[in-house]
Amino acid sequence: MVTLPIDFVAIKYPGYFWNLKEKKLYTMKISGILRPLSKSDPNHWNHFNDAYRVSVNGERRNVQMEYLKKLRVTNSVIPVEKI
């Protein structure tokens, strides 16, 4: 069983976690260590969105700050691939 600190909430993309107290997005890769991500500043290339850029299956995605601020503490299940 994997247990994260109480302040962390899983987002819709696997491997990324929002810290409710710090208001920062973290990633957890194969090492199992939570690492903070840097936020993209709004500009005309990202349509003036305040967001984090993440990679999902090799594709870049924007995670909007509006979405992250709406997250609340819930239990989440991490799927396991069956071999």
N, C-alpha and C positions, 0 to 999 in steps of 0.2 A: 504494500500500500504506500502511495506517495502522499505526503502531507506537506502542504505549503503553509507558510506563516499566515496568520488570520487576516492580514491586510491585503492579500492577493486574491484576485478573481480571474478565472480563465476567460479569455475572449473567444469570439467565434472562430478564430483561426488557431489550430493546434500549435503548442509550443510558445505561446505568447500570453503574458499575464499582466493585468493592470493592478498597480498598487494604489489602493484607495486613499491612504494617508499622504503619500508623497506626490500623488497625481502624475506618476511616470509609468511608461510601458516597459516591461522586462521581457527578455527572451530566455528560454532554457533549451540549450542544444544537448548534444550527446554527453557532454561532460557533467550535466546535471547541476550546473551552477547558474543561478539567475544573474543576468547581465543587463544593465539598463540600456535602452536605446535612445538615440537622440531624435528630437522632434524636427520635422521639416517646417521651416518658416513659411508663412503664406507668401506666394509670389504669383506672377501671371502664368508660369509654367504648370503650377498645380491648381490653377483656377482660384487662387486666393483662399485655399482651404487650410485650416489649422489641423494638421494630421501627422501621424507617424507613418513611415514607409516600411512595409514588411514584405517578406518573400513567402509565397505559398506555392509549393510545388514548382519552384523556379520562376513564378510570375510575380511581378511587383504589384502590391495592393496598397491602397491608402486606408488607414484606420482613422476615421474622423474623431476629433476631440468630443464632439457632440455625443457620439455613440459611447465613448469611454466614460464620460461623466454620468451617463444614465445607469451604468452597471452597479449592481448591489451584490452583497455577499450571498452566494448560493453554493450548494454542493455540486460538484461537477465530476463526471466520469471520463477518464481518459481511455479511448478505445485501444484495444490490443489487436494487432493483426495476427490472424491464425495462420500457421504454417502448415 
